[in-house]
């Protein structure tokens, strides 16, 4: 009997391969970074060959550590929105990948956002017109790359987000597919009809024949070809974008279940069910139900979470290490009236003010370093409450608990304060690598490695539970102080 499922977690700075056993525990892992390329200010690129090489190295190492014929299947999770274009015949990239962070198409999107087409885009895709998503990046490559245009004329051009590129390489060019979660991030996919949209393809000048086939996240997308330690014939039976994979890894299978990943930023995702919710001030996208079928998800992005702690450490030099922020924050009984507005790169959901700038409010002669540190940690929790309130309003669903993951979620003060400010029970799994675990679950569900979502929910993965440490009245007072501070920074 095969004993392991491998998840390939292709991120923005590197690739992991992780083997999980039937209990959902990590058996072994390998990680390899790849370079970041910044050809101009605000531009971010990856070399697709460096991405595939990092994935290959990680997989070679993991397969070398496992017994022969012990791997059931492979699941892929990935950085979303990044655009890769390549030659179907040779498998060579036509140009560097344009990364989701890249802002080179900002002017195009700003101009488009002022037209009636912006409402069409929002209605069909659930997304605002923004360079974050794939469509304008593909359009840019067609305008600026003769190689891309030539391959398109010859019928040899292929497009994909990194999941599709990784799949193509693992299958020796036999599979050109993606899943609903990644397709829904391209700004070319109608999430109502769940298909590529001809009107949007025409708007951005994207030929339909370069697009991958779209399947549900828990599906057999292809099989591996023999490559070093990687044997032939292993089913690649899951694909999911990183945040949706984390939602699945947190077993948020029912409508109203929600997770928040506290990384550089914070990404809250709410399973809204089979019926599309009102968008409100959030993004509507596609995620997975327990069976890996597409469901609607509300997503709220906070731009600065753990990055605020990094700024205290590297910018202001008032921390030596990020973990010590918890000890310093709890060395004072409260924030001393100090609030931090985390607009170091503008404000994300639900404020959407790119021109807002970060600020401390309430400083006095009595303000100490610990108050500043505490204010930054608290700001993650206030920002998350703002998103959660918008989610509850847009979906009409009652929120009862919040599942958390990510580096900053290891901080007990953040989890406890988040519980108090939101009034929700906070569940923090002991398991690490929730994104990869979600991809593994989806892969194993497809092959029968796990028989059902119910079996997955019963796996022995424990949660540390945080309950509100103070009353709703106190929470509302703290939150009102922070919202007042935010109002003083808004430009819109």
C-alpha positions in Angstrom: 0.0 0.0 0.0 1.3 3.4 -0.9 2.0 5.5 2.2 2.6 9.1 1.1 1.2 12.0 -0.8 3.6 14.7 -2.0 2.7 18.3 -2.2 4.6 20.7 -4.5 4.3 24.2 -3.0 5.6 26.6 -5.6 5.8 30.0 -3.9 7.0 33.4 -4.8 10.6 32.9 -3.6 11.1 29.2 -3.7 9.6 25.7 -4.1 8.9 23.1 -1.4 8.2 19.4 -1.9 6.6 17.8 1.2 5.6 14.2 1.8 2.6 13.6 4.1 1.5 10.3 5.5 -2.1 9.1 6.1 -2.4 10.9 9.4 -1.6 14.2 7.7 1.8 14.5 9.3 4.9 15.6 7.4 7.3 12.8 6.7 10.0 14.8 4.9 10.6 18.0 3.1 13.0 19.8 0.7 13.1 23.5 -0.2 15.0 25.4 -2.9 14.9 29.1 -3.5 15.0 30.7 -6.9 16.2 34.2 -7.9 14.0 37.3 -8.0 14.6 39.7 -11.0 13.9 43.4 -10.8 14.6 44.9 -14.3 13.0 48.3 -13.4 11.5 49.9 -10.2 8.2 48.2 -9.5 8.8 45.4 -12.0 9.2 41.8 -10.7 10.1 38.8 -12.9 11.0 35.2 -12.5 12.9 32.9 -15.0 10.5 30.0 -15.6 13.4 27.7 -16.0 14.6 28.6 -12.5 11.2 27.9 -11.1 11.0 24.4 -12.7 14.6 23.7 -11.6 13.8 24.5 -8.0 10.7 22.3 -8.1 12.7 19.5 -9.7 15.5 19.7 -7.1 13.0 19.6 -4.2 11.1 16.6 -5.6 14.4 14.7 -6.4 15.4 15.1 -2.7 12.1 14.0 -1.3 11.7 11.0 -3.6 15.3 10.0 -2.6 14.2 9.9 1.1 11.1 7.8 0.6 10.9 4.0 0.0 10.4 2.9 -3.6 6.8 2.8 -4.8 5.5 4.5 -1.7 4.1 7.6 -3.2 0.4 7.6 -4.0 0.0 11.0 -5.8 1.2 14.5 -6.2 -0.7 17.8 -5.5 0.4 21.2 -6.7 -0.2 24.6 -5.0 1.3 27.8 -6.2 1.8 31.5 -6.2 -1.2 32.9 -8.0 -1.6 35.4 -10.9 2.0 35.2 -12.1 2.1 34.9 -16.0 4.2 32.3 -17.8 4.2 32.0 -21.6 6.1 29.2 -23.4 6.6 27.3 -26.7 4.4 24.2 -26.8 6.8 22.5 -29.2 10.1 23.1 -27.4 8.9 23.7 -23.8 11.1 26.8 -23.7 9.8 30.0 -22.1 9.0 32.8 -24.5 10.1 35.4 -22.0 10.5 35.9 -18.2 7.4 35.4 -16.0 5.7 38.6 -14.8 5.1 38.1 -11.1 1.9 38.9 -9.3 3.7 41.7 -7.4 4.7 43.5 -10.6 3.1 46.9 -11.1 4.2 47.6 -14.7 0.6 47.6 -16.0 -0.7 49.9 -13.3 -1.4 52.8 -15.7 -3.3 50.5 -18.1 -5.5 49.2 -15.2 -6.1 52.7 -13.8 -7.3 53.9 -17.1 -9.5 50.8 -17.6 -10.9 51.2 -14.1 -12.4 54.6 -15.2 -14.4 53.0 -18.0 -17.6 51.0 -18.1 -15.5 47.9 -18.7 -14.5 47.9 -15.0 -18.0 47.0 -14.0 -18.1 44.2 -16.6 -14.8 42.8 -15.3 -16.1 42.9 -11.7 -19.5 41.3 -12.5 -17.9 38.5 -14.5 -14.7 37.8 -12.5 -15.4 39.1 -9.0 -12.2 41.1 -9.3 -11.3 44.8 -9.5 -9.3 45.9 -12.5 -5.8 45.7 -11.0 -2.3 44.8 -12.3 -2.2 42.2 -9.5 -4.2 39.8 -11.7 -3.0 38.1 -14.9 -4.9 39.6 -17.8 -3.0 42.9 -18.2 0.3 41.1 -17.8 -0.5 38.8 -20.7 -1.6 41.8 -22.7 1.7 43.6 -21.9 3.8 40.6 -23.2 1.9 40.6 -26.4 2.6 44.3 -26.9 6.3 44.2 -26.0 7.6 40.7 -26.9 8.1 39.8 -30.6 8.8 36.2 -29.6 5.4 35.9 -27.9 3.6 37.3 -31.0 5.5 35.0 -33.3 4.7 31.9 -31.3 1.1 32.9 -31.1 0.9 33.3 -34.9 2.4 29.8 -35.3 -0.1 28.3 -32.9 2.7 27.3 -30.6 2.2 29.6 -27.6 1.0 28.3 -24.3 -0.1 30.4 -21.2 -0.3 29.3 -17.6 0.0 30.4 -14.1 2.9 28.6 -12.2 0.7 25.5 -11.5 0.2 24.9 -15.2 3.9 25.4 -15.9 4.9 22.9 -13.2 2.3 20.4 -14.4 3.6 20.8 -18.0 7.1 20.0 -17.0 6.2 17.1 -14.6 4.2 15.4 -17.4 6.7 16.0 -20.1 4.5 18.5 -21.9 1.5 16.2 -22.1 -0.8 18.2 -19.8 -1.8 21.8 -20.3 -4.4 22.3 -17.5 -5.3 24.5 -14.5 -8.0 24.4 -11.9 -10.9 26.8 -11.1 -9.0 28.5 -8.2 -6.2 29.6 -10.4 -8.3 30.4 -13.4 -10.5 32.7 -11.2 -7.4 34.9 -10.5 -6.6 35.7 -14.2 -9.3 38.4 -14.7 -10.3 36.4 -17.9 -12.5 33.8 -16.3 -16.3 34.1 -15.7 -16.9 32.8 -12.2 -20.6 32.7 -12.8 -20.5 30.5 -15.9 -17.2 28.9 -14.8 -15.5 29.3 -18.2 -13.0 31.5 -20.0 -14.9 34.6 -21.2 -14.7 35.6 -24.9 -15.4 39.3 -24.2 -12.6 39.6 -21.7 -10.2 37.7 -23.9 -11.0 40.2 -26.7 -10.6 43.2 -24.3 -7.0 42.1 -23.4 -6.1 40.7 -26.7 -5.6 37.1 -25.4 -6.0 34.3 -28.0 -8.3 31.5 -26.7 -6.0 28.8 -28.0 -3.1 29.7 -25.6 -5.3 29.0 -22.5 -5.2 25.8 -20.4 -8.1 23.4 -19.8 -9.8 24.1 -16.5 -10.8 21.3 -14.2 -11.9 21.0 -10.6 -9.1 21.1 -8.0 -9.3 17.4 -7.0 -8.8 15.8 -10.4 -6.2 13.7 -12.3 -4.5 16.4 -14.4 -1.8 14.1 -15.7 1.0 11.6 -14.8 4.7 12.0 -14.2 7.3 11.1 -16.7 10.4 9.3 -15.5 13.0 11.9 -14.3 15.9 10.9 -12.0 14.4 9.8 -8.7 10.8 10.7 -9.9 9.2 7.6 -11.3 6.8 7.5 -14.2 3.1 7.2 -13.8 2.4 8.9 -10.5 -0.9 10.8 -10.8 -0.8 14.6 -10.4 -4.3 14.7 -8.8 -4.7 18.2 -7.4 -4.0 21.8 -8.2 -5.1 24.8 -6.1 -3.8 28.4 -5.7 -1.9 28.9 -2.4 -4.6 30.8 -0.4 -7.4 28.4 -1.5 -5.2 25.4 -0.7 -4.6 26.9 2.8 -8.4 27.2 3.2 -8.7 23.5 2.3 -5.8 22.6 4.6 -7.6 24.3 7.4 -10.6 22.0 6.6 -12.9 25.0 5.9 -15.3 22.8 3.9 -18.6 24.4 5.0 -20.1 27.8 4.2 -19.2 30.3 6.9 -15.9 28.7 7.7 -12.9 31.1 7.5 -9.2 31.1 7.7 -6.6 34.0 7.9 -3.0 33.5 6.9 -0.7 36.0 8.7 2.3 36.2 6.5 4.0 39.3 5.0 0.4 40.5 4.6 -2.8 38.8 5.8 -5.2 36.9 3.6 -8.6 36.1 5.0 -10.8 33.7 3.0 -14.4 32.8 3.7 -16.1 29.8 2.2 -19.3 31.4 1.0 -20.9 28.3 -0.5 -22.4 27.5 -3.9 -24.3 30.8 -4.3 -22.2 33.8 -5.2 -22.3 36.4 -2.4 -22.4 40.2 -2.7 -18.9 41.4 -3.3 -19.0 44.5 -1.1 -15.5 45.8 -0.6 -13.9 42.4 -1.0 -12.8 40.1 -3.8 -14.9 37.2 -4.9 -13.0 34.2 -6.1 -13.3 30.4 -6.3 -12.2 27.9 -3.7 -13.1 24.2 -2.9 -15.8 22.4 -1.0 -15.0 19.2 0.8 -15.0 17.2 -2.5 -12.7 19.6 -4.3 -15.6 21.1 -6.3 -15.7 24.9 -6.9 -17.4 27.1 -4.4 -17.5 30.9 -4.0 -15.0 32.5 -1.6 -14.7 36.0 -0.3 -11.2 37.2 0.1 -9.9 40.2 2.0 -6.2 41.2 1.6 -4.4 43.2 4.3 -1.1 44.4 2.8 0.9 44.7 6.0 0.9 42.1 8.7 4.2 40.3 9.4 5.9 43.0 7.2 5.1 45.5 10.0 7.2 43.5 12.4 10.0 43.2 9.8 9.9 47.0 9.5 10.3 47.4 13.2 13.3 45.0 13.0 15.0 46.1 9.8 13.8 49.7 9.3 13.4 51.2 12.8 15.9 48.8 14.4 13.8 48.6 17.6 13.7 44.8 17.4 16.6 42.4 17.0 14.4 39.4 16.0 10.8 39.1 15.1 9.9 36.5 17.7 10.9 38.9 20.5 8.0 41.1 19.6 5.7 39.0 21.7 7.7 39.4 24.8 8.2 43.1 24.3 4.5 43.7 23.5 3.3 41.9 26.7 5.8 43.8 28.9 3.2 46.6 29.1 -0.3 46.2 30.3 -1.9 47.9 27.2 -1.0 50.0 24.2 -0.8 53.3 26.2 -3.3 54.9 23.8 -1.0 54.3 20.8 -2.4 53.0 17.5 -0.6 52.1 14.3 -2.2 52.4 10.9 -0.3 49.8 8.7 -0.4 51.7 5.5 3.2 51.2 4.6 2.2 50.3 1.1 -1.3 51.8 1.1 -4.4 50.2 2.7 -6.0 47.1 1.3 -9.4 45.6 2.2 -11.8 47.0 3.1 -10.4 50.5 2.7 -8.7 50.3 -0.7 -6.7 53.5 -0.5 -3.4 53.1 -2.3 -2.3 56.6 -1.4 -2.8 56.2 2.4 0.5 56.2 4.4 1.4 54.5 7.7 1.3 56.4 10.9 1.4 56.1 14.7 -1.2 58.1 16.7 -1.5 58.9 20.4 2.2 59.4 21.1 3.1 61.1 24.4 6.2 61.5 26.5 5.2 58.3 28.2 5.3 56.3 25.0 7.9 53.6 25.1 9.3 51.1 22.6 7.0 48.4 23.9 4.0 50.5 23.1 5.1 50.9 19.5 5.7 47.2 19.2 2.4 46.4 20.7 0.6 48.8 18.5 2.0 47.2 15.4 0.9 43.7 16.6 -2.5 45.0 17.5 -2.9 46.6 14.1 -2.9 43.1 12.4 -5.9 42.2 14.6 -7.8 45.4 14.0 -7.2 45.1 10.2 -8.5 41.5 10.3 -11.6 42.5 12.2 -12.4 45.1 9.6 -12.2 42.4 6.9 -14.2 39.9 9.0 -17.0 42.5 9.5 -17.2 43.1 5.7 -17.3 39.4 5.1 -20.2 38.8 7.5 -22.0 41.7 5.9 -21.5 40.6 2.3 -22.2 36.9 2.8 -25.0 37.1 5.4 -23.3 34.3 7.2 -22.6 34.2 11.0 -18.9 33.8 11.8 -18.2 31.6 14.9 -14.5 30.9 14.7 -11.4 31.8 12.8 -8.6 29.4 11.8 -5.2 30.9 11.6 -1.8 30.0 10.1 1.3 31.7 8.8 4.5 32.9 10.5 2.9 35.7 12.6 0.2 33.3 13.9 2.9 31.6 16.0 2.8 34.7 18.2 0.4 33.9 21.1 -0.3 37.6 21.8 -1.6 38.1 18.3 -3.9 35.1 18.5 -5.2 36.0 21.9 -5.7 39.7 21.0 -7.4 38.7 17.7 -9.8 36.5 19.6 -10.7 39.4 21.9 -11.0 42.1 19.2 -13.1 39.9 16.9 -15.1 38.1 19.6 -14.3 34.8 17.8 -12.7 31.6 19.0 -9.3 31.3 17.3 -8.0 27.9 16.2 -4.3 27.5 15.4 -3.3 24.1 14.1 -0.2 22.5 15.4 0.5 21.3 11.9 2.8 23.6 9.8 2.6 24.1 6.1 -1.2 24.3 5.8 -0.9 25.4 2.1 1.0 22.2 1.2 -1.3 20.1 3.4 -4.3 21.4 1.5 -2.8 20.4 -1.8 -2.0 17.0 -0.4 -5.5 16.5 0.9 -7.0 17.4 -2.5 -4.6 15.0 -4.2 -5.3 12.1 -1.8 -9.0 12.7 -1.9 -9.0 12.2 -5.7 -7.1 8.9 -5.6 -8.8 7.4 -2.5 -5.8 7.8 -0.3 -8.3 9.6 1.9 -11.9 8.4 1.3 -13.8 11.5 2.1 -13.6 15.0 3.5 -15.1 13.6 6.8 -12.1 11.3 7.1 -9.8 14.3 6.5 -11.5 16.3 9.2 -11.0 13.4 11.7 -7.2 13.2 11.2 -5.3 13.7 14.5 -4.2 17.3 13.8 -4.6 19.3 17.1 -5.6 22.9 17.4 -4.5 25.4 20.1 -7.7 27.3 21.0 -7.7 31.0 22.0 -10.8 32.5 23.6 -11.6 36.3 24.1 -9.5 37.6 27.0 -11.7 40.7 27.5 -15.3 41.8 27.0 -17.0 43.0 23.8 -17.3 46.5 25.3 -13.5 46.7 25.8 -12.9 45.3 22.3 -15.3 47.8 20.7 -13.5 50.7 22.5 -10.1 49.6 21.3 -11.4 49.1 17.8 -13.1 52.5 17.7 -9.7 54.1 18.6 -8.0 52.3 15.7 -10.8 53.2 13.2 -10.4 56.8 14.2 -6.7 56.6 13.5 -7.4 55.1 10.1 -9.8 57.8 9.2 -7.1 60.4 9.7 -4.9 58.7 7.1 -7.4 58.1 4.4 -7.1 60.1 1.2 -10.4 59.0 -0.4 
